[in-house]
Amino acid sequence: MNQRVAEVNRKTRETNIRVRLNLDGSGRADISTGIPFFDHMLEQLAKHGLFDLEIAARGDIKVDGHHTVEDVGLSLGRAFGEALGDKSKIVRYGFSVLPMDETLVMLALDIGGRPYLRADVQLPYESMGKFDTLLLREFLAALVNSMGINLHVSLWSGDNPHHIVEAIFKALGRALDMATRIDERIGGVPSTKGVI
């Protein structure tokens, strides 16, 4: 099997980001975004998705975390897309129902080339260090649009914003792991159209 790795660099007036991704890793993460809570969430994504993930990001966090979080999402989505190549033999669909204390999250996705985000998650506005709860949707939207995936997230129960956000990142990792797996029974891409 070819190595499914990618490195993406994105530099703007607001951010400078490097992402290195190995889809067939062991969950090793080396994350530095300047936003400690976001680093922790990205570590959860790698750990539970069994991806090796390196992210080095510098952004205008003196303003706020928005540009950094969004641009990391864009860069990570591009890295997934490049590592997947033509998407031959991937499972394509993934899901996770994940509990974390009082929180229960359902997440499902399709690596089908058509970006769409449905996030039925009502979070109270809260700042976890430099990470505002509003940034969760910004990250997910950026990832969805740059990767070209269909993503549905539903919060079935939960009160603690930290638990809710963390459960979503863990569930996203697990669902991406499932969807990006190789299944040798699949001939070519998993679509009757012949392309994704």
Beta strands, then each sheet from edge to edge (+ up, - down):
strand 1: 5-11
strand 2: 15-22
strand 3: 29-32
strand 4: 52-59
strand 5: 93-100
strand 6: 103-110
strand 7: 116-120
strand 8: 127-128
strand 9: 131-132
strand 10: 150-157
sheet 1: 1+ 2- 4+ 3+
sheet 2: 5+ 6- 10+ 7+
sheet 3: 8+ 9-
end
